[in-house]
Amino acid sequence: MSDATGLRVLGVIPARLQSTRLPRKVLREIAGKPLVVHVYEAARRAPELADLLVATDSQEVVGACAAFGIPALMTSPEHPSGTDRIWEVAQARAADVYVNIQGDEPLITSDHIRLLVGPFRERPGTQVTTLKIRLAAEDMSNPNVNKVVCGVDGRALYFSKHPIPYDRDGLGVVRYKHPGFYAYRKAALDAFHRLPPSPLELTEKLEQLRFLENGIDIVVVETEAPTIGVDTEADLRAVEALLRGRGPASR
């Protein structure tokens, strides 16, 4: 099924079991459900998505998803990034646009997905999109919070774990954080998978820099809807408090 503009959009939740910073986090329980289940239940509300599935390297994750009626696809355990995992899905599942919904982002909303998909309708030639959110002062020096700077046309100039841009004269500058949501054309996924890891990607440990270093633009759209990527025990507690406070009707 395509949307009203003819785009078929497939949502993919890459869910590697042995994550580095918080092992097995996609199966950690929040309010009685695994983290990845919360992500799926939040994302499936987006009308833009023709279909939604979990892509994992673990039969344990497949089983946890099956217990909640969630479709999950086994993918190679050798993928170094979520983008590579989505590339594998794209070889088997046809779509015009693939939305990368990180398996540790349970606060994703329909609005996030709408903003990710919008440029593919509005800007011919768009290959990759992502989001930005105003950076809170307390996150400025947190290397777990990725930052982005953009040109006046909305294209990404650079991503970093470091606070950017540098405000030399202390005039006050609006900085933006970058949540881990993307959307891609298949051609962009094919190019990413074909290209070797790039120098800046290896330096920052940010896979999206491979696109920029190889001349593939990323269109960045601002959102005001906050997110919390679960990378630490503190993140897990914060998300649990928010989800318990919201209740199912408001998610």
Residue, then its C-alpha position, 0 to 999 in steps of 0.5 A: m500500500s502506498d500513501a496518497t502521493g504514491l510513495r510506498v514507505l517501509g518502516v524498519i526498526p534495526a534491533r541488534l541484541q549486543s549493543t555496546r553501551l547498554p548490552r541487550k538494551v532492546l530487550r530491557e523491560i520498560a513498564g512490562k514490555p521490552l524496549v523494542v516493543h515500545v518502539y514498534e507500538a509508537a511507530r506503527r501509529a504513523p499513517e505514512l508507513a505502509d508496513l513496519l518490521v523489526a530487523t535483528d541479528s538475534q532469534e531471541v529478539v525475534g521471539a520477543c517480538a513474536a510474543f507481541g505479534i510484531p513481525a521481525l526479520m533475521t538479518s546478518p550478525e555481521h552488519p556494522s551499523g543499522t543502516d547496513r541492516i536496513w540495506e539488507v531489508a531493502q534487498a528483500r522488501a520493495a519500497d520507495v522510501y525506508v524509514n530507519i527507526q532506531g530500536d532504542e527510541p521509544l518516544i518516536t511519534s507520528d510527527h517525527i515520521r511525517l517530517l522524515v518522509g515529507p522532503f521525498r514528496e516536496r524536494p525532488g532528488t532527495q536521497v536521505t533525510t533526518l531530524k534535528i531538535r534544539l540542544a538543551a544546555e545540559d546535553m552540550s558536552n554529552p558525547n552520547v548526544n550527537k549534534v548537527v549543523c546545517g546550511v541555509d537550505g536545510r542540508a547537513l554540513y556536519f555531525s559530531k559528538h562535540p558541541i558544534p558550532y564553536d561560538r568563538d565570540g560568545l554571542g549565543v548560538v542555537r545548537y541542535k542535537h540529532p536523534g537517530f531517525y533517518a529515511y532513505r531511497k534504496a539508491a542511497l542505501d546501496a551506495f552506503h553499503r557499497l562504499p567503505p567506511s569514511p575517515l570522518e565516520l571512523t573518527e567520530k563513530l557516526e555512520q551518517l558521515r559516510f554519506l556526506e563525505n561521498g557527496i550524498d546530501i542529507v536533508v535535515v528537518e527540525t522538530e520540537a517533539p523531544t526524544i530520548g535515545v536509550d544508551t544508559e541506565a539513566d536513560l532507561r529510567a527517564v523513559e520509563a517515567l515518561l511512558r508510565g506518565r503518559g499512559p497508552a492513550s496519549r502515545 
